[in-house]
Amino acid sequence: MTLDLAVALVDRSRAAGRRIVFTNGVFDLLHAGHVHYLQHARSLGDVLIVGLNSDRSVRANKGRGRPITPQTERAEILEALTCIDAVVVFDEETPYDLIKALQPDVLVKGADWAEDAIVGRDLVEQRGGRVVRVPLEPGRSTSAIIRKVTSGQPDDHPTAGHAKDSSEIQN
């Protein structure tokens, strides 16, 4: 979604009394930790907008070799999640300008970010919004997936290899 369309979505949603939630990230190799984080973010409001680092932005922040998945595919995967209302790709190294344009009511980041290091915190709190730090799930990270793949080590996650039987599958 373009920035202009996202701003229009925010305007319509806010006029209808809906709470706007924003988070951002690379979301390179989407995993269950990402999904749980995004579902938690959505539970904090009515509309979830995700700022997605462009390929150039990822390289600037994470170095050569990243992202693994191109931005168009990362955006497509995120847009398929029902907890997300919009994905906006940004090319800057931080989402500050995007947050400034969208003016969310709730800004969500992982708890690995120090409160004073959360980009856009000032903008959100200035207008009476709140910043929420969501705990991360141990062992669930893109970096851990990359290490497993490149090391050839088997998956040692406690749920690995335990397929759900039909009574456990939810639609």
N, C-alpha and C positions, 0 to 999 in steps of 0.2 A: 504494500500500500504506500502511496506517496505521502509525503508530509502534509500536503494540503488536504488530502482525503482523511488523514488521521485527525487533523485539527477539526475538520467538519464533523467527524464521528464524535470527538470530545464535546464539541459545542452542542450537538443534538442530544447526546447522552446526559450532559450536565443539565440541559434545559428540561429533561425528563426526570431530573432528580436522582440520576444514577451516579455512583461513586466510581471515579477513574483510578485504576491501578496501573503503575508502570514498573517494568523491570527491564533489564538489558543484559546482554552477554553475547558470547561467541556461539554457544550451542553447536559445537563442531561435530562430535559424535554423540548424538542424542542417546541418553541412557535413562534408566528408571529414576535416578537421582534428579535429573533435570525435570522429568515429568512430575514427580512429587513436589518439587520446588515450585513449578509453574501452577500446579493445582492449588498449592497453599497460597500463592500470590493471588490467584483468582478469588479464593475464598475471602479475601480481605476487601472486596468491592464487587462492583457489578460489571465492569468492563476492564479487560486486561489487554494492555498494549505492550508489546515486546519490541524494544529497540535491539536490532541485530547488527553487530559489527560487520562492516563490509570486509571483503577479503584484504583490501589494503590496510584497513584499520587493525585487523587481526595480525597481519605481518608486523605492523608497527609495534603492537603490544606484546606479541608472543614470539616473534622472530621467524626466520626462514623455516620452511617445512610446515607451517600452519597458515591457513586452515587446511585440514585434510579434505573437507567437504566444501565445495564452492558455495558462495552466498545464496545463489538462486535456489540450490537444492536445500540448504539449511532453512531458508525462508519457507519453501514449499512444505517441508516436514513440520515446521512449527505451525504453519497455517492449518494443517490437518488436525491439530489438537483442538478438541472442543472447548477447552478452558481458555483459549486465546481468541480474542476478537480481532486483533490486527497485529501485523508485523511491519515495522518500518526499518529499513536498512539505513544505517548512518555511516558516513565515511570518515568522520573525525575520530581522533584517538579516544575521546570521551563522549558520552551522550549529553553533555551539558546543554548544548543548543537545542537538542531534541526535547529535553525535559523543559527547557524554558518555553518552547513553542507549545507543548502539550499541557503544561501546568497540571500534572496529576494531583489527585487528592492523597494518594498513597504511593510511596516510592519503596520498592522492595529490592533488597540485595541479600546475598548470602552472608552468614555470620562470620565468614572468613574476612570480611571487610570491616575494618575499624570504623566506628561511628563517625569519627571526624574525617575519614577518608572517602566517604560515600559522595560521589559526584552528584550535584544537584540537590543535596540535602538542604542547603540554604534557600533555594528557590521554593521547595515544597513547604518547608516549615514557615517561611515568610508569609505564605498565604493561608496558614492555618492547617496545612496537611500534616501527615505523619510519615515517618521513616520506620520501616520494619526490617529487622535483620532475621532471616530464616536460617535455622540450623541446617548444616549440611549433613548428608548421610555418609558415615565413614566408609571408605573404600570405593565410593562411587564417584569417579571423576574421569574426564576424558584423558587426562595424563596417565591415570592408572591403566586405562584400556590400552593406550599406546604402548606403555611399558610391557604389558602382558603380551601384546601382539609381537613386539620386536624382540622380546626375550625368549619367546617360545615356551614360557611357563604355563602350566595348566591353570585354569580358573580356580582360585581357592575361596571364592565367595561362598558363604554358608548356604545360599539357595541355588548354587550352580548345579546343574544336572538333575534337578528335581522338577520335572514337568508336572504341571497341575493336571489332576484328573478332571473328567468332565463335570463333576460336582463342584469344583473350585473355580471354574471358568465363568467370568461374568461378561455379559454382553454390554 
